């Protein structure tokens, strides 16, 4: 399950950064996210940031779980 969460988070980061870069420097969105919702430019960074936060949080939870099973 954590592998799936990590995969979805990486996709969210890529879509957020792609939408932001495409809109700021090239004038149109890149990726699939613009077909689902109409986000302002900071919204794309928010999607990327949310993906990054969840990815870090899930990896930290995985490491805590591994640490507790090896000690006990």
PDB file with one MODEL, atoms N, CA, C and O in Angstrom:
MODEL        1
ATOM      1  N   UNK A   1       0.825  -1.196   0.000  1.00  0.00           N
ATOM      2  CA  UNK A   1       0.000   0.000   0.000  1.00  0.00           C
ATOM      3  C   UNK A   1       0.868   1.260   0.000  1.00  0.00           C
ATOM      4  O   UNK A   1       0.555   2.248  -0.663  1.00  0.00           O
ATOM      5  N   UNK A   2       1.972   1.202   0.762  1.00  0.00           N
ATOM      6  CA  UNK A   2       2.837   2.382   0.819  1.00  0.00           C
ATOM      7  C   UNK A   2       3.520   2.636  -0.514  1.00  0.00           C
ATOM      8  O   UNK A   2       3.816   3.780  -0.861  1.00  0.00           O
ATOM      9  N   UNK A   3       3.770   1.567  -1.261  1.00  0.00           N
ATOM     10  CA  UNK A   3       4.341   1.745  -2.589  1.00  0.00           C
ATOM     11  C   UNK A   3       3.397   2.491  -3.508  1.00  0.00           C
ATOM     12  O   UNK A   3       3.826   3.330  -4.301  1.00  0.00           O
ATOM     13  N   UNK A   4       2.109   2.188  -3.406  1.00  0.00           N
ATOM     14  CA  UNK A   4       1.102   2.877  -4.208  1.00  0.00           C
ATOM     15  C   UNK A   4       1.001   4.346  -3.800  1.00  0.00           C
ATOM     16  O   UNK A   4       0.880   5.221  -4.657  1.00  0.00           O
ATOM     17  N   UNK A   5       1.050   4.613  -2.510  1.00  0.00           N
ATOM     18  CA  UNK A   5       1.000   5.988  -2.023  1.00  0.00           C
ATOM     19  C   UNK A   5       2.210   6.768  -2.537  1.00  0.00           C
ATOM     20  O   UNK A   5       2.078   7.913  -2.970  1.00  0.00           O
ATOM     21  N   UNK A   6       3.374   6.153  -2.489  1.00  0.00           N
ATOM     22  CA  UNK A   6       4.572   6.807  -3.002  1.00  0.00           C
ATOM     23  C   UNK A   6       4.479   7.105  -4.483  1.00  0.00           C
ATOM     24  O   UNK A   6       4.893   8.172  -4.935  1.00  0.00           O
ATOM     25  N   UNK A   7       3.934   6.158  -5.245  1.00  0.00           N
ATOM     26  CA  UNK A   7       3.770   6.350  -6.684  1.00  0.00           C
ATOM     27  C   UNK A   7       2.819   7.506  -6.972  1.00  0.00           C
ATOM     28  O   UNK A   7       3.114   8.350  -7.818  1.00  0.00           O
ATOM     29  N   UNK A   8       1.696   7.553  -6.288  1.00  0.00           N
ATOM     30  CA  UNK A   8       0.716   8.633  -6.494  1.00  0.00           C
ATOM     31  C   UNK A   8       1.318   9.977  -6.094  1.00  0.00           C
ATOM     32  O   UNK A   8       1.051  10.988  -6.743  1.00  0.00           O
ATOM     33  N   UNK A   9       2.115  10.000  -5.045  1.00  0.00           N
ATOM     34  CA  UNK A   9       2.750  11.251  -4.629  1.00  0.00           C
ATOM     35  C   UNK A   9       3.741  11.752  -5.665  1.00  0.00           C
ATOM     36  O   UNK A   9       3.789  12.948  -5.950  1.00  0.00           O
ATOM     37  N   UNK A  10       4.528  10.851  -6.230  1.00  0.00           N
ATOM     38  CA  UNK A  10       5.480  11.259  -7.269  1.00  0.00           C
ATOM     39  C   UNK A  10       4.734  11.792  -8.490  1.00  0.00           C
ATOM     40  O   UNK A  10       5.154  12.785  -9.085  1.00  0.00           O
ATOM     41  N   UNK A  11       3.641  11.149  -8.865  1.00  0.00           N
ATOM     42  CA  UNK A  11       2.833  11.644  -9.990  1.00  0.00           C
ATOM     43  C   UNK A  11       2.273  13.026  -9.677  1.00  0.00           C
ATOM     44  O   UNK A  11       2.252  13.891 -10.553  1.00  0.00           O
ATOM     45  N   UNK A  12       1.816  13.251  -8.442  1.00  0.00           N
ATOM     46  CA  UNK A  12       1.287  14.565  -8.064  1.00  0.00           C
ATOM     47  C   UNK A  12       2.383  15.629  -8.129  1.00  0.00           C
ATOM     48  O   UNK A  12       2.131  16.752  -8.564  1.00  0.00           O
ATOM     49  N   UNK A  13       3.589  15.284  -7.703  1.00  0.00           N
ATOM     50  CA  UNK A  13       4.695  16.236  -7.764  1.00  0.00           C
ATOM     51  C   UNK A  13       5.004  16.589  -9.216  1.00  0.00           C
ATOM     52  O   UNK A  13       5.175  17.761  -9.550  1.00  0.00           O
ATOM     53  N   UNK A  14       5.075  15.581 -10.071  1.00  0.00           N
ATOM     54  CA  UNK A  14       5.370  15.817 -11.483  1.00  0.00           C
ATOM     55  C   UNK A  14       4.279  16.663 -12.133  1.00  0.00           C
ATOM     56  O   UNK A  14       4.580  17.594 -12.880  1.00  0.00           O
ATOM     57  N   UNK A  15       3.021  16.348 -11.857  1.00  0.00           N
ATOM     58  CA  UNK A  15       1.920  17.100 -12.462  1.00  0.00           C
ATOM     59  C   UNK A  15       1.904  18.545 -11.959  1.00  0.00           C
ATOM     60  O   UNK A  15       1.663  19.468 -12.738  1.00  0.00           O
ATOM     61  N   UNK A  16       2.154  18.744 -10.680  1.00  0.00           N
ATOM     62  CA  UNK A  16       2.170  20.094 -10.126  1.00  0.00           C
ATOM     63  C   UNK A  16       3.297  20.936 -10.695  1.00  0.00           C
ATOM     64  O   UNK A  16       3.088  22.085 -11.083  1.00  0.00           O
ATOM     65  N   UNK A  17       4.494  20.362 -10.743  1.00  0.00           N
ATOM     66  CA  UNK A  17       5.627  21.106 -11.292  1.00  0.00           C
ATOM     67  C   UNK A  17       5.480  21.319 -12.787  1.00  0.00           C
ATOM     68  O   UNK A  17       5.825  22.384 -13.299  1.00  0.00           O
ATOM     69  N   UNK A  18       4.973  20.322 -13.488  1.00  0.00           N
ATOM     70  CA  UNK A  18       4.763  20.475 -14.929  1.00  0.00           C
ATOM     71  C   UNK A  18       3.752  21.557 -15.248  1.00  0.00           C
ATOM     72  O   UNK A  18       3.960  22.348 -16.168  1.00  0.00           O
ATOM     73  N   UNK A  19       2.667  21.601 -14.505  1.00  0.00           N
ATOM     74  CA  UNK A  19       1.669  22.648 -14.719  1.00  0.00           C
ATOM     75  C   UNK A  19       2.210  24.031 -14.411  1.00  0.00           C
ATOM     76  O   UNK A  19       1.932  24.991 -15.130  1.00  0.00           O
ATOM     77  N   UNK A  20       2.986  24.129 -13.335  1.00  0.00           N
ATOM     78  CA  UNK A  20       3.560  25.420 -12.965  1.00  0.00           C
ATOM     79  C   UNK A  20       4.565  25.894 -14.003  1.00  0.00           C
ATOM     80  O   UNK A  20       4.486  27.031 -14.468  1.00  0.00           O
ATOM     81  N   UNK A  21       5.515  25.030 -14.372  1.00  0.00           N
ATOM     82  CA  UNK A  21       6.552  25.402 -15.339  1.00  0.00           C
ATOM     83  C   UNK A  21       5.931  25.728 -16.693  1.00  0.00           C
ATOM     84  O   UNK A  21       6.310  26.704 -17.340  1.00  0.00           O
ATOM     85  N   UNK A  22       4.990  24.918 -17.109  1.00  0.00           N
ATOM     86  CA  UNK A  22       4.353  25.160 -18.393  1.00  0.00           C
ATOM     87  C   UNK A  22       3.625  26.479 -18.451  1.00  0.00           C
ATOM     88  O   UNK A  22       3.682  27.185 -19.459  1.00  0.00           O
ATOM     89  N   UNK A  23       2.936  26.818 -17.369  1.00  0.00           N
ATOM     90  CA  UNK A  23       2.176  28.074 -17.371  1.00  0.00           C
ATOM     91  C   UNK A  23       3.061  29.300 -17.228  1.00  0.00           C
ATOM     92  O   UNK A  23       2.808  30.325 -17.862  1.00  0.00           O
ATOM     93  N   UNK A  24       4.093  29.206 -16.405  1.00  0.00           N
ATOM     94  CA  UNK A  24       4.932  30.374 -16.159  1.00  0.00           C
ATOM     95  C   UNK A  24       5.835  30.671 -17.345  1.00  0.00           C
ATOM     96  O   UNK A  24       5.920  31.820 -17.778  1.00  0.00           O
ATOM     97  N   UNK A  25       6.515  29.657 -17.882  1.00  0.00           N
ATOM     98  CA  UNK A  25       7.517  29.907 -18.906  1.00  0.00           C
ATOM     99  C   UNK A  25       7.037  29.659 -20.336  1.00  0.00           C
ATOM    100  O   UNK A  25       7.641  30.167 -21.280  1.00  0.00           O
ATOM    101  N   UNK A  26       5.973  28.894 -20.512  1.00  0.00           N
ATOM    102  CA  UNK A  26       5.560  28.567 -21.873  1.00  0.00           C
ATOM    103  C   UNK A  26       4.125  28.971 -22.201  1.00  0.00           C
ATOM    104  O   UNK A  26       3.716  28.864 -23.357  1.00  0.00           O
ATOM    105  N   UNK A  27       3.360  29.424 -21.232  1.00  0.00           N
ATOM    106  CA  UNK A  27       2.036  29.945 -21.499  1.00  0.00           C
ATOM    107  C   UNK A  27       0.916  28.922 -21.575  1.00  0.00           C
ATOM    108  O   UNK A  27      -0.238  29.299 -21.776  1.00  0.00           O
ATOM    109  N   UNK A  28       1.219  27.645 -21.423  1.00  0.00           N
ATOM    110  CA  UNK A  28       0.155  26.632 -21.389  1.00  0.00           C
ATOM    111  C   UNK A  28       0.540  25.534 -20.397  1.00  0.00           C
ATOM    112  O   UNK A  28       1.714  25.343 -20.082  1.00  0.00           O
ATOM    113  N   UNK A  29      -0.465  24.826 -19.921  1.00  0.00           N
ATOM    114  CA  UNK A  29      -0.221  23.801 -18.913  1.00  0.00           C
ATOM    115  C   UNK A  29       0.358  22.546 -19.546  1.00  0.00           C
ATOM    116  O   UNK A  29       0.087  22.229 -20.704  1.00  0.00           O
ATOM    117  N   UNK A  30       1.147  21.852 -18.772  1.00  0.00           N
ATOM    118  CA  UNK A  30       1.647  20.551 -19.173  1.00  0.00           C
ATOM    119  C   UNK A  30       1.024  19.511 -18.272  1.00  0.00           C
ATOM    120  O   UNK A  30       0.776  19.780 -17.096  1.00  0.00           O
ATOM    121  N   UNK A  31       0.769  18.337 -18.795  1.00  0.00           N
ATOM    122  CA  UNK A  31       0.287  17.239 -17.974  1.00  0.00           C
ATOM    123  C   UNK A  31      -1.220  17.061 -18.060  1.00  0.00           C
ATOM    124  O   UNK A  31      -1.897  17.659 -18.895  1.00  0.00           O
ATOM    125  N   UNK A  32      -1.710  16.229 -17.179  1.00  0.00           N
ATOM    126  CA  UNK A  32      -3.106  15.817 -17.187  1.00  0.00           C
ATOM    127  C   UNK A  32      -3.964  16.633 -16.228  1.00  0.00           C
ATOM    128  O   UNK A  32      -5.186  16.669 -16.370  1.00  0.00           O
ATOM    129  N   UNK A  33      -3.348  17.276 -15.274  1.00  0.00           N
ATOM    130  CA  UNK A  33      -4.090  17.963 -14.218  1.00  0.00           C
ATOM    131  C   UNK A  33      -4.967  19.088 -14.748  1.00  0.00           C
ATOM    132  O   UNK A  33      -6.049  19.328 -14.212  1.00  0.00           O
ATOM    133  N   UNK A  34      -4.526  19.777 -15.783  1.00  0.00           N
ATOM    134  CA  UNK A  34      -5.322  20.889 -16.307  1.00  0.00           C
ATOM    135  C   UNK A  34      -6.598  20.417 -16.985  1.00  0.00           C
ATOM    136  O   UNK A  34      -7.520  21.209 -17.183  1.00  0.00           O
ATOM    137  N   UNK A  35      -6.668  19.152 -17.342  1.00  0.00           N
ATOM    138  CA  UNK A  35      -7.897  18.600 -17.936  1.00  0.00           C
ATOM    139  C   UNK A  35      -8.948  18.282 -16.878  1.00  0.00           C
ATOM    140  O   UNK A  35     -10.131  18.150 -17.192  1.00  0.00           O
ATOM    141  N   UNK A  36      -8.513  18.160 -15.626  1.00  0.00           N
ATOM    142  CA  UNK A  36      -9.441  17.840 -14.538  1.00  0.00           C
ATOM    143  C   UNK A  36      -9.964  19.085 -13.831  1.00  0.00           C
ATOM    144  O   UNK A  36     -11.159  19.196 -13.557  1.00  0.00           O
ATOM    145  N   UNK A  37      -9.063  20.021 -13.538  1.00  0.00           N
ATOM    146  CA  UNK A  37      -9.437  21.232 -12.795  1.00  0.00           C
ATOM    147  C   UNK A  37      -8.728  22.430 -13.405  1.00  0.00           C
ATOM    148  O   UNK A  37      -7.703  22.289 -14.071  1.00  0.00           O
ATOM    149  N   UNK A  38      -9.284  23.601 -13.170  1.00  0.00           N
ATOM    150  CA  UNK A  38      -8.666  24.845 -13.626  1.00  0.00           C
ATOM    151  C   UNK A  38      -8.024  25.512 -12.415  1.00  0.00           C
ATOM    152  O   UNK A  38      -8.697  26.173 -11.624  1.00  0.00           O
ATOM    153  N   UNK A  39      -6.718  25.329 -12.284  1.00  0.00           N
ATOM    154  CA  UNK A  39      -5.994  25.852 -11.130  1.00  0.00           C
ATOM    155  C   UNK A  39      -5.246  27.130 -11.487  1.00  0.00           C
ATOM    156  O   UNK A  39      -4.775  27.284 -12.614  1.00  0.00           O
ATOM    157  N   UNK A  40      -5.138  28.045 -10.531  1.00  0.00           N
ATOM    158  CA  UNK A  40      -4.236  29.179 -10.743  1.00  0.00           C
ATOM    159  C   UNK A  40      -2.786  28.682 -10.605  1.00  0.00           C
ATOM    160  O   UNK A  40      -2.548  27.557 -10.167  1.00  0.00           O
ATOM    161  N   UNK A  41      -1.849  29.515 -10.976  1.00  0.00           N
ATOM    162  CA  UNK A  41      -0.438  29.123 -10.964  1.00  0.00           C
ATOM    163  C   UNK A  41       0.024  28.640  -9.580  1.00  0.00           C
ATOM    164  O   UNK A  41       0.688  27.606  -9.499  1.00  0.00           O
ATOM    165  N   UNK A  42      -0.303  29.350  -8.488  1.00  0.00           N
ATOM    166  CA  UNK A  42       0.134  28.838  -7.181  1.00  0.00           C
ATOM    167  C   UNK A  42      -0.530  27.498  -6.807  1.00  0.00           C
ATOM    168  O   UNK A  42       0.002  26.750  -5.987  1.00  0.00           O
ATOM    169  N   UNK A  43      -1.665  27.209  -7.396  1.00  0.00           N
ATOM    170  CA  UNK A  43      -2.330  25.935  -7.124  1.00  0.00           C
ATOM    171  C   UNK A  43      -1.513  24.749  -7.584  1.00  0.00           C
ATOM    172  O   UNK A  43      -1.523  23.699  -6.942  1.00  0.00           O
ATOM    173  N   UNK A  44      -0.802  24.906  -8.696  1.00  0.00           N
ATOM    174  CA  UNK A  44       0.055  23.832  -9.178  1.00  0.00           C
ATOM    175  C   UNK A  44       1.203  23.579  -8.208  1.00  0.00           C
ATOM    176  O   UNK A  44       1.578  22.432  -7.965  1.00  0.00           O
ATOM    177  N   UNK A  45       1.757  24.648  -7.659  1.00  0.00           N
ATOM    178  CA  UNK A  45       2.800  24.475  -6.645  1.00  0.00           C
ATOM    179  C   UNK A  45       2.230  23.833  -5.388  1.00  0.00           C
ATOM    180  O   UNK A  45       2.920  23.061  -4.722  1.00  0.00           O
ATOM    181  N   UNK A  46       0.987  24.142  -5.057  1.00  0.00           N
ATOM    182  CA  UNK A  46       0.341  23.518  -3.909  1.00  0.00           C
ATOM    183  C   UNK A  46       0.164  22.022  -4.096  1.00  0.00           C
ATOM    184  O   UNK A  46       0.341  21.254  -3.151  1.00  0.00           O
ATOM    185  N   UNK A  47      -0.180  21.603  -5.298  1.00  0.00           N
ATOM    186  CA  UNK A  47      -0.319  20.175  -5.595  1.00  0.00           C
ATOM    187  C   UNK A  47       1.025  19.481  -5.442  1.00  0.00           C
ATOM    188  O   UNK A  47       1.113  18.407  -4.847  1.00  0.00           O
ATOM    189  N   UNK A  48       2.077  20.104  -5.984  1.00  0.00           N
ATOM    190  CA  UNK A  48       3.412  19.523  -5.870  1.00  0.00           C
ATOM    191  C   UNK A  48       3.867  19.467  -4.417  1.00  0.00           C
ATOM    192  O   UNK A  48       4.457  18.474  -3.992  1.00  0.00           O
ATOM    193  N   UNK A  49       3.601  20.515  -3.656  1.00  0.00           N
ATOM    194  CA  UNK A  49       3.981  20.554  -2.252  1.00  0.00           C
ATOM    195  C   UNK A  49       3.212  19.514  -1.436  1.00  0.00           C
ATOM    196  O   UNK A  49       3.784  18.856  -0.567  1.00  0.00           O
ATOM    197  N   UNK A  50       1.931  19.368  -1.714  1.00  0.00           N
ATOM    198  CA  UNK A  50       1.136  18.362  -1.004  1.00  0.00           C
ATOM    199  C   UNK A  50       1.660  16.949  -1.303  1.00  0.00           C
ATOM    200  O   UNK A  50       1.752  16.115  -0.403  1.00  0.00           O
ATOM    201  N   UNK A  51       1.998  16.692  -2.557  1.00  0.00           N
ATOM    202  CA  UNK A  51       2.567  15.397  -2.906  1.00  0.00           C
ATOM    203  C   UNK A  51       3.878  15.147  -2.186  1.00  0.00           C
ATOM    204  O   UNK A  51       4.129  14.038  -1.715  1.00  0.00           O
ATOM    205  N   UNK A  52       4.717  16.175  -2.098  1.00  0.00           N
ATOM    206  CA  UNK A  52       5.998  16.046  -1.415  1.00  0.00           C
ATOM    207  C   UNK A  52       5.820  15.793   0.075  1.00  0.00           C
ATOM    208  O   UNK A  52       6.516  14.957   0.651  1.00  0.00           O
ATOM    209  N   UNK A  53       4.899  16.503   0.699  1.00  0.00           N
ATOM    210  CA  UNK A  53       4.651  16.330   2.137  1.00  0.00           C
ATOM    211  C   UNK A  53       4.150  14.920   2.438  1.00  0.00           C
ATOM    212  O   UNK A  53       4.623  14.283   3.379  1.00  0.00           O
ATOM    213  N   UNK A  54       3.203  14.431   1.650  1.00  0.00           N
ATOM    214  CA  UNK A  54       2.670  13.089   1.884  1.00  0.00           C
ATOM    215  C   UNK A  54       3.740  12.031   1.612  1.00  0.00           C
ATOM    216  O   UNK A  54       3.799  11.021   2.315  1.00  0.00           O
ATOM    217  N   UNK A  55       4.571  12.245   0.618  1.00  0.00           N
ATOM    218  CA  UNK A  55       5.651  11.305   0.322  1.00  0.00           C
ATOM    219  C   UNK A  55       6.641  11.220   1.482  1.00  0.00           C
ATOM    220  O   UNK A  55       7.022  10.124   1.893  1.00  0.00           O
ATOM    221  N   UNK A  56       7.054  12.361   2.006  1.00  0.00           N
ATOM    222  CA  UNK A  56       7.974  12.371   3.148  1.00  0.00           C
ATOM    223  C   UNK A  56       7.316  11.747   4.374  1.00  0.00           C
ATOM    224  O   UNK A  56       7.956  10.991   5.105  1.00  0.00           O
ATOM    225  N   UNK A  57       6.057  12.057   4.600  1.00  0.00           N
ATOM    226  CA  UNK A  57       5.346  11.517   5.756  1.00  0.00           C
ATOM    227  C   UNK A  57       5.219   9.994   5.661  1.00  0.00           C
ATOM    228  O   UNK A  57       5.409   9.297   6.658  1.00  0.00           O
ATOM    229  N   UNK A  58       4.901   9.473   4.481  1.00  0.00           N
ATOM    230  CA  UNK A  58       4.744   8.022   4.338  1.00  0.00           C
ATOM    231  C   UNK A  58       6.080   7.300   4.459  1.00  0.00           C
ATOM    232  O   UNK A  58       6.139   6.201   5.010  1.00  0.00           O
ATOM    233  N   UNK A  59       7.157   7.905   3.952  1.00  0.00           N
ATOM    234  CA  UNK A  59       8.480   7.287   4.101  1.00  0.00           C
ATOM    235  C   UNK A  59       8.922   7.293   5.557  1.00  0.00           C
ATOM    236  O   UNK A  59       9.527   6.326   6.021  1.00  0.00           O
ATOM    237  N   UNK A  60       8.633   8.364   6.285  1.00  0.00           N
ATOM    238  CA  UNK A  60       8.965   8.412   7.708  1.00  0.00           C
ATOM    239  C   UNK A  60       8.173   7.369   8.485  1.00  0.00           C
ATOM    240  O   UNK A  60       8.709   6.739   9.397  1.00  0.00           O
ATOM    241  N   UNK A  61       6.909   7.182   8.137  1.00  0.00           N
ATOM    242  CA  UNK A  61       6.091   6.160   8.806  1.00  0.00           C
ATOM    243  C   UNK A  61       6.615   4.768   8.497  1.00  0.00           C
ATOM    244  O   UNK A  61       6.607   3.896   9.366  1.00  0.00           O
ATOM    245  N   UNK A  62       7.068   4.550   7.275  1.00  0.00           N
ATOM    246  CA  UNK A  62       7.624   3.250   6.910  1.00  0.00           C
ATOM    247  C   UNK A  62       8.894   2.967   7.711  1.00  0.00           C
ATOM    248  O   UNK A  62       9.084   1.853   8.200  1.00  0.00           O
ATOM    249  N   UNK A  63       9.757   3.963   7.844  1.00  0.00           N
ATOM    250  CA  UNK A  63      10.991   3.780   8.602  1.00  0.00           C
ATOM    251  C   UNK A  63      10.711   3.562  10.086  1.00  0.00           C
ATOM    252  O   UNK A  63      11.400   2.778  10.737  1.00  0.00           O
ATOM    253  N   UNK A  64       9.698   4.256  10.627  1.00  0.00           N
ATOM    254  CA  UNK A  64       9.326   4.024  12.026  1.00  0.00           C
ATOM    255  C   UNK A  64       8.805   2.618  12.219  1.00  0.00           C
ATOM    256  O   UNK A  64       9.083   1.982  13.236  1.00  0.00           O
ATOM    257  N   UNK A  65       8.043   2.122  11.238  1.00  0.00           N
ATOM    258  CA  UNK A  65       7.518   0.763  11.313  1.00  0.00           C
ATOM    259  C   UNK A  65       8.621  -0.280  11.229  1.00  0.00           C
ATOM    260  O   UNK A  65       8.578  -1.285  11.938  1.00  0.00           O
ATOM    261  N   UNK A  66       9.599  -0.054  10.377  1.00  0.00           N
ATOM    262  CA  UNK A  66      10.723  -0.978  10.274  1.00  0.00           C
ATOM    263  C   UNK A  66      11.555  -0.967  11.547  1.00  0.00           C
ATOM    264  O   UNK A  66      12.036  -2.012  11.988  1.00  0.00           O
ATOM    265  N   UNK A  67      11.724   0.189  12.128  1.00  0.00           N
ATOM    266  CA  UNK A  67      12.522   0.316  13.338  1.00  0.00           C
ATOM    267  C   UNK A  67      11.857  -0.398  14.513  1.00  0.00           C
ATOM    268  O   UNK A  67      12.533  -1.043  15.314  1.00  0.00           O
ATOM    269  N   UNK A  68      10.528  -0.284  14.615  1.00  0.00           N
ATOM    270  CA  UNK A  68       9.826  -0.916  15.733  1.00  0.00           C
ATOM    271  C   UNK A  68       9.778  -2.435  15.586  1.00  0.00           C
ATOM    272  O   UNK A  68       9.780  -3.145  16.591  1.00  0.00           O
ATOM    273  N   UNK A  69       9.736  -2.947  14.358  1.00  0.00           N
ATOM    274  CA  UNK A  69       9.694  -4.400  14.176  1.00  0.00           C
ATOM    275  C   UNK A  69      11.055  -5.032  14.383  1.00  0.00           C
ATOM    276  O   UNK A  69      11.129  -6.192  14.787  1.00  0.00           O
ATOM    277  N   UNK A  70      12.139  -4.308  14.120  1.00  0.00           N
ATOM    278  CA  UNK A  70      13.471  -4.868  14.336  1.00  0.00           C
ATOM    279  C   UNK A  70      13.869  -4.826  15.800  1.00  0.00           C
ATOM    280  O   UNK A  70      14.692  -5.632  16.234  1.00  0.00           O
ATOM    281  N   UNK A  71      13.304  -3.906  16.570  1.00  0.00           N
ATOM    282  CA  UNK A  71      13.639  -3.821  17.979  1.00  0.00           C
ATOM    283  C   UNK A  71      12.796  -4.754  18.836  1.00  0.00           C
ATOM    284  O   UNK A  71      13.242  -5.183  19.900  1.00  0.00           O
ATOM    285  N   UNK A  72      11.618  -5.064  18.404  1.00  0.00           N
ATOM    286  CA  UNK A  72      10.718  -5.803  19.267  1.00  0.00           C
ATOM    287  C   UNK A  72      10.518  -7.130  18.795  1.00  0.00           C
ATOM    288  O   UNK A  72       9.779  -7.898  19.411  1.00  0.00           O
TER     289      UNK A  72
ENDMDL
END
